[in-house]
Amino acid sequence: MLTKRIIPCLDVDHGRVVKGQKFKNIQDVADPVTLGRTYSEQGADELVFYDITASYEERDIFLNIVERVAEAIRIPFTIGGGISTAEDFRRVLMAGADKVSVNSAAVKNPQLIMDAARRFGNQCVVLSIDAKRNATGSWDVYTKGGRVNTGIDAIAWAKRGQDLGAGEICINSIDTDGIKDGYDLALNRILAETLTIPIIASGGAGKMADFAEVLDAGADAALAASVFHYKEIAIPDLKHYLGGRGLPMRTQR
């Protein structure tokens, strides 16, 4: 069995790490490079940095932060936000990132996934999906930082993303984001049954048991923000706990 991954998520807004609830009530947290280095030293498996307003404000990628992070940490990291072309992928990868996450731009132009996968390899392409449950009990895809409901079915979009060449799916539940009451287990379970590529679960971690439940539900990695940012859960303690639950974890390098 492949080892499970713990991935701190750093939402960046104009150069600072921030955190909110359901994409609202945004509060300042820390400097992204400093916080990224801390998580690397604590034994995180990977990091994800999202520029949460780049797409909405239609501005450029924060390459200066990418370069500084690459110099400061020793683990793989993903960059998302403001990515709209294969050339953007190249710029971010050349700046030091290991993977690139696309969300709004991929919905607008699905060919972007295929173009990037062919040019840089599937392993570099992460399709990030912001999903929210609708009145019928399924999930809709949202774009522009959770502001726009596309009406696209999230499960069908994840499957299409896989077929186009995405190497991973990062599924973020808007309903559970920042609430700390657990991940959307039903959503992650359905995706795990539907896809053959790895799934990164996002949105809702509040206690160690939440990580265990979503990993048991089929997620390959669990992403979280506030419980790490506010030191409510220490990564070494979390990995020890999950290992004790029988989940294969990577030991700190």
C-alpha atoms as an extended CHARMM CRD file, in Angstrom:
* protein
*
       253  EXT
         1         1  MET       CA              0.0000000000        0.0000000000        0.0000000000  PROA      1               0.0000000000
         2         2  LEU       CA              1.2870000000        3.4550000000       -0.8820000000  PROA      2               0.0000000000
         3         3  THR       CA              2.0410000000        5.7340000000        2.0320000000  PROA      3               0.0000000000
         4         4  LYS       CA             -0.5070000000        8.4150000000        2.8520000000  PROA      4               0.0000000000
         5         5  ARG       CA              0.5200000000       12.0600000000        2.7500000000  PROA      5               0.0000000000
         6         6  ILE       CA             -0.0840000000       15.0030000000        5.0750000000  PROA      6               0.0000000000
         7         7  ILE       CA             -0.1130000000       18.3140000000        3.2100000000  PROA      7               0.0000000000
         8         8  PRO       CA             -0.3710000000       21.7230000000        4.8750000000  PROA      8               0.0000000000
         9         9  CYS       CA             -2.1540000000       24.2320000000        2.6500000000  PROA      9               0.0000000000
        10        10  LEU       CA             -1.0480000000       27.8490000000        2.6170000000  PROA      10              0.0000000000
        11        11  ASP       CA             -3.6000000000       30.2020000000        1.0940000000  PROA      11              0.0000000000
        12        12  VAL       CA             -1.7430000000       33.3360000000        0.0360000000  PROA      12              0.0000000000
        13        13  ASP       CA             -3.3320000000       36.7380000000       -0.5240000000  PROA      13              0.0000000000
        14        14  HSD       CA             -1.0330000000       39.5530000000       -1.6620000000  PROA      14              0.0000000000
        15        15  GLY       CA              2.0470000000       37.9280000000       -0.1600000000  PROA      15              0.0000000000
        16        16  ARG       CA              0.6290000000       36.7570000000        3.1650000000  PROA      16              0.0000000000
        17        17  VAL       CA             -0.7960000000       33.4290000000        4.3360000000  PROA      17              0.0000000000
        18        18  VAL       CA             -4.4660000000       33.8610000000        5.2620000000  PROA      18              0.0000000000
        19        19  LYS       CA             -7.3210000000       31.6370000000        6.4110000000  PROA      19              0.0000000000
        20        20  GLY       CA            -11.0890000000       31.8830000000        6.4550000000  PROA      20              0.0000000000
        21        21  GLN       CA            -14.2830000000       29.8310000000        6.6410000000  PROA      21              0.0000000000
        22        22  LYS       CA            -16.1430000000       28.7500000000        3.5090000000  PROA      22              0.0000000000
        23        23  PHE       CA            -13.8930000000       31.1580000000        1.5780000000  PROA      23              0.0000000000
        24        24  LYS       CA            -15.0490000000       34.1210000000        3.7190000000  PROA      24              0.0000000000
        25        25  ASN       CA            -13.9190000000       35.9750000000        6.8710000000  PROA      25              0.0000000000
        26        26  ILE       CA            -10.2910000000       35.9870000000        5.7190000000  PROA      26              0.0000000000
        27        27  GLN       CA             -7.6980000000       36.6030000000        8.4460000000  PROA      27              0.0000000000
        28        28  ASP       CA             -3.9420000000       37.1240000000        8.2660000000  PROA      28              0.0000000000
        29        29  VAL       CA             -1.7460000000       34.2530000000        9.5130000000  PROA      29              0.0000000000
        30        30  ALA       CA              1.9380000000       34.4600000000        8.5770000000  PROA      30              0.0000000000
        31        31  ASP       CA              4.6920000000       34.8980000000        6.0020000000  PROA      31              0.0000000000
        32        32  PRO       CA              4.4690000000       32.0330000000        3.4580000000  PROA      32              0.0000000000
        33        33  VAL       CA              8.1930000000       31.3060000000        3.2580000000  PROA      33              0.0000000000
        34        34  THR       CA              8.6690000000       31.2310000000        7.0200000000  PROA      34              0.0000000000
        35        35  LEU       CA              5.6250000000       29.0330000000        7.5530000000  PROA      35              0.0000000000
        36        36  GLY       CA              6.5810000000       26.7530000000        4.6780000000  PROA      36              0.0000000000
        37        37  ARG       CA             10.0380000000       26.2100000000        6.1470000000  PROA      37              0.0000000000
        38        38  THR       CA              8.5050000000       25.3520000000        9.5120000000  PROA      38              0.0000000000
        39        39  TYR       CA              6.2450000000       22.7010000000        8.0190000000  PROA      39              0.0000000000
        40        40  SER       CA              9.1220000000       21.2350000000        6.0340000000  PROA      40              0.0000000000
        41        41  GLU       CA             11.1560000000       20.8890000000        9.2040000000  PROA      41              0.0000000000
        42        42  GLN       CA              8.2100000000       19.3370000000       11.0730000000  PROA      42              0.0000000000
        43        43  GLY       CA              7.9060000000       16.4720000000        8.5890000000  PROA      43              0.0000000000
        44        44  ALA       CA              5.1050000000       17.4970000000        6.2430000000  PROA      44              0.0000000000
        45        45  ASP       CA              5.1460000000       15.3590000000        3.1020000000  PROA      45              0.0000000000
        46        46  GLU       CA              4.3220000000       18.1900000000        0.7060000000  PROA      46              0.0000000000
        47        47  LEU       CA              3.0440000000       21.7620000000        0.7210000000  PROA      47              0.0000000000
        48        48  VAL       CA              0.4480000000       23.5190000000       -1.3790000000  PROA      48              0.0000000000
        49        49  PHE       CA              0.4590000000       27.2790000000       -1.9270000000  PROA      49              0.0000000000
        50        50  TYR       CA             -2.6790000000       28.8290000000       -3.4070000000  PROA      50              0.0000000000
        51        51  ASP       CA             -2.8250000000       32.4460000000       -4.5070000000  PROA      51              0.0000000000
        52        52  ILE       CA             -6.5040000000       32.6830000000       -3.6400000000  PROA      52              0.0000000000
        53        53  THR       CA             -7.2730000000       35.9630000000       -5.3970000000  PROA      53              0.0000000000
        54        54  ALA       CA             -5.0380000000       35.7810000000       -8.4820000000  PROA      54              0.0000000000
        55        55  SER       CA             -7.7080000000       34.3330000000      -10.7890000000  PROA      55              0.0000000000
        56        56  TYR       CA            -10.4670000000       36.5740000000       -9.4790000000  PROA      56              0.0000000000
        57        57  GLU       CA             -8.3110000000       39.7020000000       -9.7700000000  PROA      57              0.0000000000
        58        58  GLU       CA             -6.8040000000       38.4850000000      -13.0700000000  PROA      58              0.0000000000
        59        59  ARG       CA             -3.2390000000       39.2130000000      -11.9850000000  PROA      59              0.0000000000
        60        60  ASP       CA              0.0780000000       37.4700000000      -12.4500000000  PROA      60              0.0000000000
        61        61  ILE       CA              1.5730000000       34.5260000000      -10.5610000000  PROA      61              0.0000000000
        62        62  PHE       CA              3.6340000000       35.2490000000       -7.4260000000  PROA      62              0.0000000000
        63        63  LEU       CA              6.8970000000       33.9010000000       -8.8570000000  PROA      63              0.0000000000
        64        64  ASN       CA              8.9990000000       35.7340000000       -6.2700000000  PROA      64              0.0000000000
        65        65  ILE       CA              7.3700000000       33.7030000000       -3.5020000000  PROA      65              0.0000000000
        66        66  VAL       CA              7.7970000000       30.4740000000       -5.4920000000  PROA      66              0.0000000000
        67        67  GLU       CA             11.5280000000       31.1050000000       -5.8270000000  PROA      67              0.0000000000
        68        68  ARG       CA             11.9300000000       31.9340000000       -2.1470000000  PROA      68              0.0000000000
        69        69  VAL       CA              9.9840000000       28.8390000000       -1.0620000000  PROA      69              0.0000000000
        70        70  ALA       CA             12.0820000000       26.6020000000       -3.3370000000  PROA      70              0.0000000000
        71        71  GLU       CA             15.2290000000       27.8650000000       -1.6220000000  PROA      71              0.0000000000
        72        72  ALA       CA             13.8000000000       27.4590000000        1.8800000000  PROA      72              0.0000000000
        73        73  ILE       CA             12.2330000000       23.9750000000        1.9420000000  PROA      73              0.0000000000
        74        74  ARG       CA             13.2880000000       20.4000000000        1.2290000000  PROA      74              0.0000000000
        75        75  ILE       CA              9.9560000000       18.7970000000        0.3000000000  PROA      75              0.0000000000
        76        76  PRO       CA              7.8310000000       18.9050000000       -2.8680000000  PROA      76              0.0000000000
        77        77  PHE       CA              5.4070000000       21.7800000000       -3.2320000000  PROA      77              0.0000000000
        78        78  THR       CA              2.5340000000       22.7400000000       -5.4990000000  PROA      78              0.0000000000
        79        79  ILE       CA              1.5860000000       26.2010000000       -6.7040000000  PROA      79              0.0000000000
        80        80  GLY       CA             -1.9230000000       27.2240000000       -7.7210000000  PROA      80              0.0000000000
        81        81  GLY       CA             -3.7490000000       30.4290000000       -8.5380000000  PROA      81              0.0000000000
        82        82  GLY       CA             -3.5120000000       32.5820000000      -11.6370000000  PROA      82              0.0000000000
        83        83  ILE       CA             -2.4390000000       29.6700000000      -13.8620000000  PROA      83              0.0000000000
        84        84  SER       CA             -4.0880000000       29.9740000000      -17.2650000000  PROA      84              0.0000000000
        85        85  THR       CA             -1.6290000000       28.7060000000      -19.8950000000  PROA      85              0.0000000000
        86        86  ALA       CA              0.9740000000       25.9870000000      -20.4090000000  PROA      86              0.0000000000
        87        87  GLU       CA              3.5400000000       28.7830000000      -20.3790000000  PROA      87              0.0000000000
        88        88  ASP       CA              2.4000000000       29.6280000000      -16.8260000000  PROA      88              0.0000000000
        89        89  PHE       CA              3.1610000000       26.0140000000      -15.9130000000  PROA      89              0.0000000000
        90        90  ARG       CA              6.6520000000       26.3900000000      -17.3330000000  PROA      90              0.0000000000
        91        91  ARG       CA              7.3230000000       29.6010000000      -15.4400000000  PROA      91              0.0000000000
        92        92  VAL       CA              6.1990000000       28.1430000000      -12.1160000000  PROA      92              0.0000000000
        93        93  LEU       CA              8.1250000000       24.9030000000      -12.5830000000  PROA      93              0.0000000000
        94        94  MET       CA             11.2480000000       26.8090000000      -13.6280000000  PROA      94              0.0000000000
        95        95  ALA       CA             10.9080000000       28.9260000000      -10.4830000000  PROA      95              0.0000000000
        96        96  GLY       CA             11.2230000000       25.7630000000       -8.4090000000  PROA      96              0.0000000000
        97        97  ALA       CA              7.7590000000       24.2710000000       -7.8850000000  PROA      97              0.0000000000
        98        98  ASP       CA              7.2800000000       20.5090000000       -8.2980000000  PROA      98              0.0000000000
        99        99  LYS       CA              3.6260000000       20.5850000000       -9.3420000000  PROA      99              0.0000000000
       100       100  VAL       CA              1.1210000000       23.1140000000      -10.6300000000  PROA      100             0.0000000000
       101       101  SER       CA             -2.5330000000       23.2380000000       -9.6210000000  PROA      101             0.0000000000
       102       102  VAL       CA             -5.2490000000       24.4960000000      -11.9560000000  PROA      102             0.0000000000
       103       103  ASN       CA             -8.8710000000       25.2070000000      -11.1320000000  PROA      103             0.0000000000
       104       104  SER       CA            -10.8030000000       28.0480000000      -12.7940000000  PROA      104             0.0000000000
       105       105  ALA       CA             -8.6530000000       28.1220000000      -15.9270000000  PROA      105             0.0000000000
       106       106  ALA       CA             -9.0900000000       24.3860000000      -16.4870000000  PROA      106             0.0000000000
       107       107  VAL       CA            -12.8700000000       24.6820000000      -16.2740000000  PROA      107             0.0000000000
       108       108  LYS       CA            -12.7560000000       27.4920000000      -18.8180000000  PROA      108             0.0000000000
       109       109  ASN       CA            -10.2820000000       25.6410000000      -21.0630000000  PROA      109             0.0000000000
       110       110  PRO       CA            -10.0280000000       21.8830000000      -20.3340000000  PROA      110             0.0000000000
       111       111  GLN       CA             -7.4250000000       21.5650000000      -23.0950000000  PROA      111             0.0000000000
       112       112  LEU       CA             -5.0050000000       23.2310000000      -20.6780000000  PROA      112             0.0000000000
       113       113  ILE       CA             -4.8310000000       20.0070000000      -18.6550000000  PROA      113             0.0000000000
       114       114  MET       CA             -3.9110000000       17.9470000000      -21.6980000000  PROA      114             0.0000000000
       115       115  ASP       CA             -1.4190000000       20.4960000000      -23.0080000000  PROA      115             0.0000000000
       116       116  ALA       CA              0.3860000000       20.7460000000      -19.6570000000  PROA      116             0.0000000000
       117       117  ALA       CA              0.4100000000       16.9790000000      -19.1070000000  PROA      117             0.0000000000
       118       118  ARG       CA              1.9120000000       16.3540000000      -22.5300000000  PROA      118             0.0000000000
       119       119  ARG       CA              4.5250000000       19.0760000000      -22.1100000000  PROA      119             0.0000000000
       120       120  PHE       CA              5.5800000000       18.5280000000      -18.5020000000  PROA      120             0.0000000000
       121       121  GLY       CA              4.2130000000       15.1160000000      -17.4930000000  PROA      121             0.0000000000
       122       122  ASN       CA              1.0560000000       14.0400000000      -15.6890000000  PROA      122             0.0000000000
       123       123  GLN       CA              2.8450000000       14.1190000000      -12.3370000000  PROA      123             0.0000000000
       124       124  CYS       CA              3.1390000000       17.9260000000      -12.5920000000  PROA      124             0.0000000000
       125       125  VAL       CA             -0.5730000000       18.5510000000      -13.1610000000  PROA      125             0.0000000000
       126       126  VAL       CA             -2.9680000000       18.7950000000      -10.2100000000  PROA      126             0.0000000000
       127       127  LEU       CA             -6.6210000000       19.4930000000      -10.9490000000  PROA      127             0.0000000000
       128       128  SER       CA             -8.0630000000       21.3640000000       -7.9820000000  PROA      128             0.0000000000
       129       129  ILE       CA            -11.8390000000       21.2760000000       -7.6310000000  PROA      129             0.0000000000
       130       130  ASP       CA            -13.8890000000       23.4540000000       -5.2870000000  PROA      130             0.0000000000
       131       131  ALA       CA            -17.1350000000       21.5410000000       -4.8020000000  PROA      131             0.0000000000
       132       132  LYS       CA            -20.3560000000       22.3710000000       -2.9940000000  PROA      132             0.0000000000
       133       133  ARG       CA            -23.3370000000       20.1200000000       -2.4200000000  PROA      133             0.0000000000
       134       134  ASN       CA            -26.5060000000       21.1640000000       -4.2550000000  PROA      134             0.0000000000
       135       135  ALA       CA            -30.1950000000       20.6430000000       -3.5440000000  PROA      135             0.0000000000
       136       136  THR       CA            -30.2150000000       17.2610000000       -5.3040000000  PROA      136             0.0000000000
       137       137  GLY       CA            -27.4420000000       15.8310000000       -3.1120000000  PROA      137             0.0000000000
       138       138  SER       CA            -24.6700000000       15.8930000000       -5.7040000000  PROA      138             0.0000000000
       139       139  TRP       CA            -21.8380000000       18.4270000000       -5.9010000000  PROA      139             0.0000000000
       140       140  ASP       CA            -21.3550000000       21.4210000000       -8.2000000000  PROA      140             0.0000000000
       141       141  VAL       CA            -17.9980000000       22.8030000000       -9.3020000000  PROA      141             0.0000000000
       142       142  TYR       CA            -17.2700000000       26.3840000000       -8.2260000000  PROA      142             0.0000000000
       143       143  THR       CA            -14.6200000000       28.6790000000       -9.6860000000  PROA      143             0.0000000000
       144       144  LYS       CA            -13.0830000000       32.0950000000       -8.9900000000  PROA      144             0.0000000000
       145       145  GLY       CA            -12.1990000000       31.1930000000       -5.4090000000  PROA      145             0.0000000000
       146       146  GLY       CA            -15.5950000000       29.6830000000       -4.6570000000  PROA      146             0.0000000000
       147       147  ARG       CA            -17.5190000000       32.6670000000       -6.0050000000  PROA      147             0.0000000000
       148       148  VAL       CA            -19.0440000000       31.2320000000       -9.1960000000  PROA      148             0.0000000000
       149       149  ASN       CA            -21.2100000000       28.1100000000       -9.4830000000  PROA      149             0.0000000000
       150       150  THR       CA            -20.5140000000       26.5480000000      -12.8780000000  PROA      150             0.0000000000
       151       151  GLY       CA            -23.3130000000       23.9890000000      -12.6150000000  PROA      151             0.0000000000
       152       152  ILE       CA            -20.8130000000       21.2830000000      -13.6200000000  PROA      152             0.0000000000
       153       153  ASP       CA            -21.0410000000       17.9840000000      -11.7300000000  PROA      153             0.0000000000
       154       154  ALA       CA            -17.9000000000       17.6270000000       -9.5950000000  PROA      154             0.0000000000
       155       155  ILE       CA            -17.5680000000       13.8480000000       -9.9860000000  PROA      155             0.0000000000
       156       156  ALA       CA            -17.9290000000       14.0110000000      -13.7590000000  PROA      156             0.0000000000
       157       157  TRP       CA            -15.4160000000       16.8640000000      -13.9330000000  PROA      157             0.0000000000
       158       158  ALA       CA            -12.8810000000       14.9500000000      -11.8380000000  PROA      158             0.0000000000
       159       159  LYS       CA            -13.2360000000       11.9480000000      -14.1630000000  PROA      159             0.0000000000
       160       160  ARG       CA            -12.7870000000       14.1540000000      -17.2080000000  PROA      160             0.0000000000
       161       161  GLY       CA             -9.7360000000       15.7760000000      -15.6280000000  PROA      161             0.0000000000
       162       162  GLN       CA             -8.2020000000       12.3420000000      -15.1190000000  PROA      162             0.0000000000
       163       163  ASP       CA             -8.9340000000       11.4050000000      -18.7260000000  PROA      163             0.0000000000
       164       164  LEU       CA             -7.3210000000       14.6360000000      -19.9450000000  PROA      164             0.0000000000
       165       165  GLY       CA             -4.1000000000       13.8340000000      -18.1120000000  PROA      165             0.0000000000
       166       166  ALA       CA             -4.2380000000       15.2630000000      -14.5870000000  PROA      166             0.0000000000
       167       167  GLY       CA             -1.9470000000       13.3290000000      -12.2600000000  PROA      167             0.0000000000
       168       168  GLU       CA             -3.8810000000       14.1360000000       -9.0830000000  PROA      168             0.0000000000
       169       169  ILE       CA             -7.2230000000       15.5590000000       -8.0130000000  PROA      169             0.0000000000
       170       170  CYS       CA             -7.3940000000       17.9340000000       -5.0520000000  PROA      170             0.0000000000
       171       171  ILE       CA            -11.0160000000       18.0330000000       -3.9380000000  PROA      171             0.0000000000
       172       172  ASN       CA            -11.9960000000       20.8550000000       -1.6150000000  PROA      172             0.0000000000
       173       173  SER       CA            -15.4170000000       20.8480000000       -0.0190000000  PROA      173             0.0000000000
       174       174  ILE       CA            -16.7000000000       24.4080000000        0.3140000000  PROA      174             0.0000000000
       175       175  ASP       CA            -19.3640000000       23.1510000000        2.7390000000  PROA      175             0.0000000000
       176       176  THR       CA            -16.7480000000       21.9460000000        5.2240000000  PROA      176             0.0000000000
       177       177  ASP       CA            -13.9450000000       24.4410000000        4.5180000000  PROA      177             0.0000000000
       178       178  GLY       CA            -12.6230000000       25.9510000000        7.7480000000  PROA      178             0.0000000000
       179       179  ILE       CA            -15.4440000000       24.4770000000        9.8630000000  PROA      179             0.0000000000
       180       180  LYS       CA            -13.2330000000       21.8330000000       11.5300000000  PROA      180             0.0000000000
       181       181  ASP       CA            -16.0430000000       19.2830000000       11.7330000000  PROA      181             0.0000000000
       182       182  GLY       CA            -14.4850000000       16.7000000000        9.4290000000  PROA      182             0.0000000000
       183       183  TYR       CA            -13.9360000000       16.2020000000        5.7150000000  PROA      183             0.0000000000
       184       184  ASP       CA            -16.7620000000       15.4230000000        3.3150000000  PROA      184             0.0000000000
       185       185  LEU       CA            -16.3850000000       11.6500000000        3.5180000000  PROA      185             0.0000000000
       186       186  ALA       CA            -19.1490000000       10.8860000000        1.0120000000  PROA      186             0.0000000000
       187       187  LEU       CA            -17.5530000000       13.0880000000       -1.6340000000  PROA      187             0.0000000000
       188       188  ASN       CA            -14.0970000000       11.6040000000       -1.1300000000  PROA      188             0.0000000000
       189       189  ARG       CA            -15.4240000000        8.0440000000       -1.0550000000  PROA      189             0.0000000000
       190       190  ILE       CA            -17.2310000000        8.4560000000       -4.3830000000  PROA      190             0.0000000000
       191       191  LEU       CA            -14.1460000000        9.9770000000       -5.9740000000  PROA      191             0.0000000000
       192       192  ALA       CA            -11.9540000000        7.1510000000       -4.6860000000  PROA      192             0.0000000000
       193       193  GLU       CA            -14.3340000000        4.6310000000       -6.2410000000  PROA      193             0.0000000000
       194       194  THR       CA            -14.4550000000        6.5580000000       -9.5470000000  PROA      194             0.0000000000
       195       195  LEU       CA            -10.8360000000        7.5440000000      -10.1550000000  PROA      195             0.0000000000
       196       196  THR       CA             -7.5620000000        5.6940000000      -10.5220000000  PROA      196             0.0000000000
       197       197  ILE       CA             -5.2980000000        8.6960000000       -9.8270000000  PROA      197             0.0000000000
       198       198  PRO       CA             -4.5030000000        9.9610000000       -6.3080000000  PROA      198             0.0000000000
       199       199  ILE       CA             -7.0210000000       12.1060000000       -4.4340000000  PROA      199             0.0000000000
       200       200  ILE       CA             -6.0830000000       14.8860000000       -2.0430000000  PROA      200             0.0000000000
       201       201  ALA       CA             -8.8880000000       15.6130000000        0.4300000000  PROA      201             0.0000000000
       202       202  SER       CA             -9.3210000000       19.2200000000        1.5150000000  PROA      202             0.0000000000
       203       203  GLY       CA            -11.6760000000       21.1390000000        3.7590000000  PROA      203             0.0000000000
       204       204  GLY       CA            -12.8370000000       20.3400000000        7.2880000000  PROA      204             0.0000000000
       205       205  ALA       CA             -9.9650000000       18.9720000000        9.3830000000  PROA      205             0.0000000000
       206       206  GLY       CA            -10.4680000000       19.7370000000       13.0640000000  PROA      206             0.0000000000
       207       207  LYS       CA             -9.0010000000       16.7820000000       14.9470000000  PROA      207             0.0000000000
       208       208  MET       CA             -6.6860000000       13.8640000000       14.2640000000  PROA      208             0.0000000000
       209       209  ALA       CA             -9.5700000000       11.4380000000       13.8120000000  PROA      209             0.0000000000
       210       210  ASP       CA            -10.8000000000       13.5140000000       10.8570000000  PROA      210             0.0000000000
       211       211  PHE       CA             -7.5760000000       12.7550000000        8.9830000000  PROA      211             0.0000000000
       212       212  ALA       CA             -7.8700000000        9.0420000000        9.7410000000  PROA      212             0.0000000000
       213       213  GLU       CA            -11.4760000000        8.9180000000        8.5630000000  PROA      213             0.0000000000
       214       214  VAL       CA            -10.8690000000       10.5620000000        5.1980000000  PROA      214             0.0000000000
       215       215  LEU       CA             -7.7500000000        8.5030000000        4.5140000000  PROA      215             0.0000000000
       216       216  ASP       CA             -9.7040000000        5.3650000000        5.3990000000  PROA      216             0.0000000000
       217       217  ALA       CA            -12.4290000000        6.5710000000        3.0170000000  PROA      217             0.0000000000
       218       218  GLY       CA             -9.9940000000        6.3490000000        0.1180000000  PROA      218             0.0000000000
       219       219  ALA       CA             -8.1410000000        9.6410000000       -0.0190000000  PROA      219             0.0000000000
       220       220  ASP       CA             -4.4360000000        9.3140000000       -0.7360000000  PROA      220             0.0000000000
       221       221  ALA       CA             -3.5280000000       12.5420000000        1.0440000000  PROA      221             0.0000000000
       222       222  ALA       CA             -5.1480000000       14.9060000000        3.5220000000  PROA      222             0.0000000000
       223       223  LEU       CA             -4.6850000000       18.6300000000        3.1690000000  PROA      223             0.0000000000
       224       224  ALA       CA             -5.3630000000       21.0600000000        6.0090000000  PROA      224             0.0000000000
       225       225  ALA       CA             -4.6370000000       24.6310000000        6.9810000000  PROA      225             0.0000000000
       226       226  SER       CA             -5.9150000000       26.2000000000       10.1970000000  PROA      226             0.0000000000
       227       227  VAL       CA             -5.2610000000       23.2390000000       12.5010000000  PROA      227             0.0000000000
       228       228  PHE       CA             -1.6050000000       23.4830000000       11.5010000000  PROA      228             0.0000000000
       229       229  HSD       CA             -1.3920000000       27.2820000000       11.2450000000  PROA      229             0.0000000000
       230       230  TYR       CA             -2.7980000000       27.7680000000       14.7510000000  PROA      230             0.0000000000
       231       231  LYS       CA             -0.7640000000       24.8720000000       16.2330000000  PROA      231             0.0000000000
       232       232  GLU       CA             -3.8610000000       22.8730000000       17.1780000000  PROA      232             0.0000000000
       233       233  ILE       CA             -2.3190000000       19.7180000000       15.6970000000  PROA      233             0.0000000000
       234       234  ALA       CA              1.4190000000       19.0360000000       15.4080000000  PROA      234             0.0000000000
       235       235  ILE       CA              2.4210000000       17.1590000000       12.2620000000  PROA      235             0.0000000000
       236       236  PRO       CA              4.7600000000       14.6740000000       14.0370000000  PROA      236             0.0000000000
       237       237  ASP       CA              1.9970000000       13.8320000000       16.5380000000  PROA      237             0.0000000000
       238       238  LEU       CA             -0.5250000000       13.4410000000       13.7220000000  PROA      238             0.0000000000
       239       239  LYS       CA              1.7010000000       11.0520000000       11.7890000000  PROA      239             0.0000000000
       240       240  HSD       CA              2.3330000000        9.0010000000       14.9230000000  PROA      240             0.0000000000
       241       241  TYR       CA             -1.4180000000        8.8270000000       15.5660000000  PROA      241             0.0000000000
       242       242  LEU       CA             -2.2260000000        7.8040000000       11.9940000000  PROA      242             0.0000000000
       243       243  GLY       CA              0.5150000000        5.1990000000       11.9720000000  PROA      243             0.0000000000
       244       244  GLY       CA             -0.9830000000        3.7580000000       15.1300000000  PROA      244             0.0000000000
       245       245  ARG       CA             -4.2900000000        3.4780000000       13.2990000000  PROA      245             0.0000000000
       246       246  GLY       CA             -2.6520000000        1.2460000000       10.7140000000  PROA      246             0.0000000000
       247       247  LEU       CA             -2.2480000000        3.8880000000        8.0120000000  PROA      247             0.0000000000
       248       248  PRO       CA              1.1090000000        3.7660000000        6.2000000000  PROA      248             0.0000000000
       249       249  MET       CA              2.9120000000        7.0540000000        6.7710000000  PROA      249             0.0000000000
       250       250  ARG       CA              6.2370000000        8.4380000000        5.6260000000  PROA      250             0.0000000000
       251       251  THR       CA              8.7410000000        8.9730000000        8.3970000000  PROA      251             0.0000000000
       252       252  GLN       CA             10.4980000000       12.3280000000        8.6910000000  PROA      252             0.0000000000
       253       253  ARG       CA             13.5300000000       12.6210000000        6.4540000000  PROA      253             0.0000000000
